[in-house]
């Protein structure tokens, strides 16, 4: 399934519903999403720069929407002065292990997903691939 091929989607699926829950119920000390949010934001910037430097042409509206989706949680974390704690590292380690395990079941790797396969470059292409 396309949605799960990218680590950022795993993080977004984790961050969006849990952000409000963690803030409301004060579970932050047991389930801190600080490092996944950093990976989400800075990882996407690295991904975007890499592909732009290698000649991939992205549709402007796709880039803007992607930047909002990937940097929005980082901005919210900064505004709320969210900080790492003792549970931050285990959360990212478990998430990375689950993601790599999922890729292993697909018989693919991180470099295939992010560097070798054709990347989504427009909203229309994203919509088409989500339907497939």
N, C-alpha and C positions, 0 to 999 in steps of 0.2 A: 504494500500500500504506500503510495507516494507520500502521504502525510508523515509517516514514521521514518522515512529515509534520511531526514535531516535532523541533526541534534537540536537545532534551534526550535523545531516544532515540538520536540519532547519537552524542552524547557518552557516554551509558551504554554503548552497544555498543563504543565505543572504550576507555572507562575500565575496565570490569569485566575483560575478558581481559588488558588490557595492564598493569594495576596490579601484579599479581603478577609478570608477566614483566619489567616495567621494574625492579622492586625486586630481583628475583633475578639478572638479567643485567646490571644497572647500565647500562641504555640511557638513563637519565634525562638524561644530558648531550646526547643526540642526538634525543630524542623526549620533550619535557617536556609533560605534560598539565595543568599548573598552571592556565592560563587557561580551557581548556574546563571544568574542574571548577568554577571560580568562576562561569562563565556558567551551568552546570547548577544549582548551588545557589541563587545569588542571583537568577538569571533566573526560576526556578520560584517563588520567594517573591514576586517582582514580579507574575508571571502570576496567582498565587493571590489576592493582595491586589486587583489590578485587577478580577478577576471577582467577588470577594466584594463590592467596593464598587459594582459594577454589578448587583447583585442575583442573581447566579448562586448557586444553592444546591447545595453539594456534599455527598455522603454522607460521614459522619464516618470510616468505615473506609477509604474511598477517599483522603481527605485524609491520613490517617495513613500509609497505605502509600506514597502519592506523596511525602510529606515524607521518609520513610525512604529511598526510592529516589533522591531528588534531593539530599538533604542528607548522606546517608551517605558518599558519596565525599569531600565537603568535610570532614567530621569525620575521616575516615581520613587525609586529607591533612594536616590540622592535627596529629593525633596523631603522625604520622611526620615532622613538621617539613619537609614537602615544600616546596621553594622554586622560584621561576621561574629560568630561565637564558636563554641566548641563543637556544635553540630554542623557547622558550615562545610567542613571538609568531608565528613562522612556522606552528606547529602550529594555532593558532586561526584564522589567516588562511586556511590551506588548507582546514580543516574548514568554515569559513563559506562559502568559495567553492564547495566541493562541495555544500553544503546549498542554497545559493541557486541553483546550477545545476540541482539536482534539482527544486526548486520551479518553476523556469522550464520544465522539460520537462513539468511537470503543468499549466502555464499558470495558476499561482496565485502568490500572494505571501505574505510573512510576515504582513502584517496580516490577510489572509484566514484563514490557518491559526489564528492566535492570538486574533484579535478578532472576526471576522465570522461564522465558521462556528460551528455548535452545538458546544459543548465537552463532553467526556466528564465526567460528574459522579458516576458510581458504578462499582463493580466489575462489576456486572451489565452495564452499558452498555459498559464496556471489553471485556468478554468477548464480547459480541454483535458489536461492531465488529471485533474481531480475527478473528472467524469469517467475516465478510462479505467 
